[in-house]
């Protein structure tokens, strides 16, 4: 290697042979946060592998925007190809660009406003069904809800509870396998018939069958649908850049995987914080009781739910669902004053960034009002739950609208109370979820509460 290169320094306490693997395995979230004190960009060793960790908004912005062409999506996304080869979140180069252009209009601001009615009519019966259901596993409930929203809005399909469960169990299994493979990069193990690999194969079959049925339904009755599946099917017949059936299956599966659990865990954390803070809960109830009426829920309604929206933002800050994101250099690249050799694995953690006391005052305090426009806002690039640049989340507006709507609808009807149990702690799997969160839905009795009309 060229001795003139200015490489990022290694973090201290690198142990021969294993590098920094021990603290990483012990507690990944704590370890990543501890790296902040070693500077804006540091290298760690995991066994023989070197990984560069970026902790500063400046380096991140440069990597994600002006220098983005020198980076591929990296280790985690390669492993996420388990969901389907070349789906948008994992596609590279011109293929990514073409597909993004094709699907982007379905996520445009105006289009998202058109989805509100369907989002509402999808989740309303699910929220009502909590009546008399006993303690809820909140993450699962939220997953079922957000998964149904993606399927209803984008695929015009609403699975029953059992099918919904089967799909979400498959997503969980595939996510777990992808993370395991990314953290323990011994590719040979991926092909052995281990119990974990067999589970992943079964889960992939369940996903493909469920998505295959959606596509078959659209093919059987093409005029009945106007959604993203029909958009992809029409593109499949185009002469210039036709999509094979396998591509369509991958894209639909990719959307389901990218769009369900992320929003679900945001909501789960939000209600966890709400149950710990009576004052925030009171403010939320007062807002929804004033804003929600028996009229259909519109973009105008959503814009009046300002406090609810701040709660969503604060959950995205403190509990950033995509807590770990990766890239890999495709060639030697200079980032700020540092050189990164070709093939270098990069990671960053929005979770770490969003809890940096240099960027946020009192960062461990859940304070939705820090997002009031009159309060000082974090520096540019310091709030990136959806990433930035050309690979920024395509569903960001969809997710925020959906989370705001679901929060308001739940709060208009229920108070969620935690079932006593072990302390809730964050777990860094593919998404950042609570270790366990069981809650009971208590009916609200306040005057003037509305469920909102459809
Ligand atoms: C709170 C919810 C969500 C969070 C926190 C989130 C976060 C992210 C992040 C961090 C990325 C990758 C950025 C990168 O690699 O630089 C991403 C990509 C993506 N997300 Fe989301 N997401 C959410 C919800 C959704 C929803 C609801 C959908 C669709 C229904 C969606 C669709 C996508 C797609 C298609 C990509 C790939 C975009 C591309 O590579 O061009 N996401 N998301």
Boltz pocket constraint, residues with backbone or C-beta under 6 A from the ligand:
constraints:
  - pocket:
      binder: B
      contacts: [[A, 88], [A, 89], [A, 90], [A, 91], [A, 96], [A, 100], [A, 150], [A, 254], [A, 255], [A, 258], [A, 259], [A, 260], [A, 262], [A, 263], [A, 266], [A, 320], [A, 321], [A, 322], [A, 325], [A, 326], [A, 384], [A, 385], [A, 386], [A, 387], [A, 388], [A, 390], [A, 391], [A, 392], [A, 393], [A, 394], [A, 395], [A, 396], [A, 398], [A, 399]]
      max_distance: 6.0
